[in-house]
């Protein structure tokens, strides 16, 4: 064990401010970096928001051109060459859902002993099956069977996410639930943050402030969200909506908002690094997603005692039993959604978060577990040689 730091290779698309990447960075910052280092293999050509910080913390970033750019055969060859060249890794941790099947089998071929797959999302429900979608689904099925051969550790953010990627047998057997743990104290409801941010955003004290945090992508269902909000405004309810995040559909949504003449009531806040403080400013979080695995943002909201109104396409596991999460079906009327949002506002925002701690959502405890895991695996590997 004199070979510190142990370098762990994380495989991701790009280190931008998404849920998975933010989670990795939260752990990386608190890791004992004299003993453990994260390096990154990324599959997108763009630079990530976190790249500079990663390098400052001592991490390395390697890039392979994306499969869309070079095609599957060249992509596979590039990954193979990477592992041939980098024999120093003993632990590879893949965050690429079904693509883990490809990466981890190549890692296995190059005798990397610890190969972790991690599932971050549940069933990606699609109604209209085009030929392209059919080919994609078939490819995903094949990749899922490859994961079982390539990985020797199966982790998931929740039970449903695990069942989707690994199947029931692994999910109910060897799989480990690896929660999206948080620095819970950071999210605690704070009246000072609330008043300061609402003042900055120009939100009066009595106005119902609805928040949404998520990328502007089809799965997040922003269009429906705007309809729900528009309906609330029609009923002359004093409310405003904050949209936090960025993504391909943002311009579309900005256009829609101005067509609906709601520009004064809907604030586009872009990517923020103070979401923990915004949670105190909001009165309710709304998440009408078409599907989700274990959405980070709902865990964060509960740590801030913030009521959540979310679609029933989101896994029920996300409810930590604090009495502030309401599930509503996407087939329910706009009035039903509106009433649920309106009635969810709570006066008491200092709820006990013991449930979150008991379910493994405390970041410090999770990092201790992770470092023990790395030590144990490397020790076993050394004993075998």
KOLBATI-303748 format. One line per field, with one value per residue (C-alpha): residue number from 1; x, y, z. Coordinates in steps of 0.5 Angstrom, whole numbers. Last residue first. Example, Ala and Ser with C-alpha at 12.3 -4.5 7.8 and 13.67 -1.06 7.14 Angstrom:
% residues 2
num	c(2; 1)
c1	c(27; 25)
c2	c(-2; -9)
c3	c(14; 16)
***
This chain:
% residues 385
num	c(385; 384; 383; 382; 381; 380; 379; 378; 377; 376; 375; 374; 373; 372; 371; 370; 369; 368; 367; 366; 365; 364; 363; 362; 361; 360; 359; 358; 357; 356; 355; 354; 353; 352; 351; 350; 349; 348; 347; 346; 345; 344; 343; 342; 341; 340; 339; 338; 337; 336; 335; 334; 333; 332; 331; 330; 329; 328; 327; 326; 325; 324; 323; 322; 321; 320; 319; 318; 317; 316; 315; 314; 313; 312; 311; 310; 309; 308; 307; 306; 305; 304; 303; 302; 301; 300; 299; 298; 297; 296; 295; 294; 293; 292; 291; 290; 289; 288; 287; 286; 285; 284; 283; 282; 281; 280; 279; 278; 277; 276; 275; 274; 273; 272; 271; 270; 269; 268; 267; 266; 265; 264; 263; 262; 261; 260; 259; 258; 257; 256; 255; 254; 253; 252; 251; 250; 249; 248; 247; 246; 245; 244; 243; 242; 241; 240; 239; 238; 237; 236; 235; 234; 233; 232; 231; 230; 229; 228; 227; 226; 225; 224; 223; 222; 221; 220; 219; 218; 217; 216; 215; 214; 213; 212; 211; 210; 209; 208; 207; 206; 205; 204; 203; 202; 201; 200; 199; 198; 197; 196; 195; 194; 193; 192; 191; 190; 189; 188; 187; 186; 185; 184; 183; 182; 181; 180; 179; 178; 177; 176; 175; 174; 173; 172; 171; 170; 169; 168; 167; 166; 165; 164; 163; 162; 161; 160; 159; 158; 157; 156; 155; 154; 153; 152; 151; 150; 149; 148; 147; 146; 145; 144; 143; 142; 141; 140; 139; 138; 137; 136; 135; 134; 133; 132; 131; 130; 129; 128; 127; 126; 125; 124; 123; 122; 121; 120; 119; 118; 117; 116; 115; 114; 113; 112; 111; 110; 109; 108; 107; 106; 105; 104; 103; 102; 101; 100; 99; 98; 97; 96; 95; 94; 93; 92; 91; 90; 89; 88; 87; 86; 85; 84; 83; 82; 81; 80; 79; 78; 77; 76; 75; 74; 73; 72; 71; 70; 69; 68; 67; 66; 65; 64; 63; 62; 61; 60; 59; 58; 57; 56; 55; 54; 53; 52; 51; 50; 49; 48; 47; 46; 45; 44; 43; 42; 41; 40; 39; 38; 37; 36; 35; 34; 33; 32; 31; 30; 29; 28; 27; 26; 25; 24; 23; 22; 21; 20; 19; 18; 17; 16; 15; 14; 13; 12; 11; 10; 9; 8; 7; 6; 5; 4; 3; 2; 1)
c1	c(0; -6; -5; -4; -11; -14; -10; -13; -20; -20; -16; -21; -27; -25; -24; -31; -34; -31; -34; -41; -40; -38; -43; -49; -55; -54; -61; -60; -58; -64; -69; -65; -67; -71; -76; -74; -78; -85; -90; -91; -93; -96; -103; -101; -97; -103; -108; -104; -103; -110; -112; -107; -111; -108; -105; -98; -99; -98; -93; -93; -86; -86; -88; -81; -81; -75; -79; -74; -76; -82; -79; -80; -86; -91; -89; -86; -89; -84; -84; -77; -75; -68; -65; -72; -70; -63; -66; -71; -65; -61; -66; -66; -68; -72; -78; -83; -81; -86; -81; -84; -80; -84; -83; -76; -71; -69; -67; -64; -58; -57; -57; -52; -47; -52; -53; -58; -63; -69; -74; -81; -87; -84; -84; -90; -93; -95; -91; -85; -85; -85; -79; -75; -77; -75; -68; -67; -69; -61; -59; -59; -61; -65; -72; -75; -83; -87; -93; -99; -105; -109; -113; -110; -103; -104; -106; -99; -95; -98; -97; -90; -89; -92; -87; -81; -82; -75; -74; -74; -68; -67; -63; -66; -68; -75; -77; -84; -84; -91; -91; -92; -85; -84; -79; -75; -69; -64; -69; -71; -64; -63; -69; -68; -61; -62; -68; -63; -66; -61; -58; -50; -51; -53; -47; -50; -50; -53; -54; -50; -54; -50; -52; -50; -57; -64; -61; -57; -63; -67; -64; -57; -59; -67; -66; -61; -64; -71; -67; -63; -57; -54; -48; -45; -38; -35; -37; -35; -39; -46; -44; -44; -52; -54; -50; -54; -60; -58; -56; -63; -66; -62; -64; -71; -70; -67; -73; -78; -82; -86; -88; -81; -80; -72; -73; -69; -63; -56; -53; -46; -41; -35; -29; -24; -18; -16; -13; -13; -19; -23; -22; -25; -31; -32; -32; -37; -42; -41; -44; -51; -50; -44; -42; -36; -31; -25; -20; -13; -10; -3; -4; -5; -3; -7; -13; -13; -11; -18; -22; -19; -21; -28; -29; -26; -31; -37; -36; -32; -36; -42; -38; -34; -27; -23; -21; -16; -17; -12; -13; -9; -14; -12; -13; -20; -22; -20; -24; -30; -34; -32; -29; -32; -30; -34; -32; -29; -24; -23; -18; -20; -14; -14; -9; -6; -13; -16; -23; -27; -27; -27; -34; -37; -34; -37; -44; -43; -42; -48; -53; -50; -45; -40; -35; -36; -39; -36; -31; -28; -21; -18; -11; -9; -4; -1; 4; 6; 0)
c2	c(-22; -24; -20; -14; -15; -16; -10; -6; -8; -7; 0; 2; 0; 3; 10; 9; 8; 14; 18; 15; 17; 24; 25; 24; 21; 13; 12; 13; 20; 22; 20; 24; 30; 33; 39; 46; 49; 50; 54; 49; 51; 44; 47; 51; 46; 41; 45; 47; 40; 38; 44; 42; 36; 29; 25; 27; 23; 27; 25; 29; 30; 33; 28; 27; 20; 20; 20; 18; 11; 13; 13; 19; 17; 19; 26; 31; 36; 37; 41; 44; 42; 44; 36; 35; 39; 36; 29; 32; 35; 29; 25; 18; 15; 19; 19; 24; 29; 34; 36; 42; 45; 49; 55; 57; 62; 56; 52; 57; 57; 50; 51; 56; 54; 56; 54; 59; 63; 63; 67; 66; 72; 78; 74; 71; 73; 66; 68; 71; 64; 60; 63; 62; 55; 54; 58; 53; 47; 45; 45; 50; 50; 53; 55; 60; 61; 66; 66; 71; 66; 70; 64; 65; 65; 58; 56; 59; 55; 48; 50; 52; 45; 41; 45; 44; 36; 34; 28; 33; 37; 44; 41; 41; 45; 47; 52; 55; 62; 63; 71; 73; 76; 79; 76; 81; 76; 80; 81; 73; 71; 75; 74; 66; 66; 69; 65; 58; 51; 46; 45; 46; 42; 36; 35; 30; 23; 21; 14; 8; 2; -4; -10; -17; -20; -17; -12; -18; -22; -17; -14; -10; -3; -3; -7; -2; 4; 1; 0; 6; 10; 4; 0; -7; -9; -14; -11; -14; -20; -17; -11; -15; -17; -9; -8; -13; -9; -2; -4; -7; -1; 4; 0; 0; 8; 9; 4; 9; 7; 12; 11; 12; 10; 11; 6; 8; 13; 13; 6; 5; 0; -2; -6; -8; -12; -9; -15; -11; -15; -13; -6; -8; -11; -5; 0; -4; -6; 1; 4; 2; 7; 11; 12; 7; 6; 3; 1; -2; 3; 3; 0; 6; 5; -2; 1; 7; 3; -1; 5; 8; 1; 1; 8; 6; 1; 5; 11; 16; 23; 20; 15; 21; 22; 20; 24; 24; 28; 28; 29; 33; 38; 44; 39; 37; 45; 46; 41; 42; 46; 41; 42; 39; 33; 28; 22; 23; 19; 22; 21; 21; 21; 17; 17; 24; 26; 24; 25; 31; 35; 29; 27; 33; 33; 26; 28; 35; 30; 25; 31; 35; 41; 39; 34; 30; 24; 20; 14; 15; 12; 11; 13; 10; 16; 12; 6; 5; 0)
c3	c(-14; -10; -4; -8; -11; -4; -2; -8; -6; 1; 0; -5; -1; 5; 1; -1; 6; 9; 3; 4; 11; 10; 4; 8; 4; 7; 8; 16; 14; 10; 15; 20; 16; 22; 19; 19; 14; 18; 14; 8; 1; -2; -3; -9; -12; -11; -14; -20; -22; -21; -25; -30; -31; -29; -34; -32; -26; -19; -14; -7; -3; 3; 9; 11; 8; 4; -2; -8; -8; -11; -18; -22; -27; -22; -23; -18; -13; -8; -1; 1; 8; 5; 6; 2; -4; -4; -5; -10; -14; -14; -18; -17; -24; -28; -33; -36; -32; -28; -23; -19; -13; -8; -4; -7; -3; 1; -5; -8; -3; -4; -12; -11; -17; -22; -29; -33; -28; -33; -29; -31; -29; -33; -39; -38; -45; -48; -54; -49; -45; -52; -54; -48; -48; -55; -53; -47; -51; -52; -45; -39; -32; -27; -28; -23; -23; -20; -16; -14; -16; -21; -24; -31; -27; -25; -32; -34; -29; -31; -38; -37; -34; -39; -44; -39; -40; -36; -41; -47; -45; -42; -36; -29; -23; -23; -17; -16; -12; -9; -7; 0; 1; -6; -11; -14; -16; -11; -6; -6; -6; 1; 4; 3; 4; 11; 13; 12; 10; 11; 4; 6; 12; 8; 4; 0; -2; -9; -6; -8; -7; -8; -13; -11; -11; -12; -17; -20; -21; -23; -29; -29; -32; -31; -25; -22; -23; -20; -14; -13; -14; -17; -16; -20; -18; -22; -29; -36; -37; -33; -37; -44; -43; -42; -48; -52; -50; -51; -58; -59; -56; -61; -67; -65; -64; -71; -74; -70; -64; -61; -54; -51; -43; -41; -35; -29; -29; -25; -26; -24; -27; -23; -25; -20; -23; -30; -34; -41; -43; -37; -39; -46; -42; -38; -43; -48; -43; -39; -45; -42; -37; -38; -31; -31; -25; -27; -21; -22; -27; -29; -35; -39; -46; -47; -44; -49; -55; -53; -52; -59; -62; -59; -62; -69; -69; -67; -71; -71; -69; -67; -62; -59; -60; -54; -48; -42; -36; -30; -23; -18; -15; -20; -26; -23; -22; -29; -32; -28; -33; -39; -45; -51; -55; -52; -49; -43; -39; -32; -27; -19; -14; -7; -2; -2; -4; 2; -2; 0; -6; -10; -7; -9; -16; -17; -15; -19; -25; -24; -23; -29; -28; -34; -34; -40; -43; -36; -35; -28; -27; -20; -18; -12; -9; -6; -8; -1; 0)
***
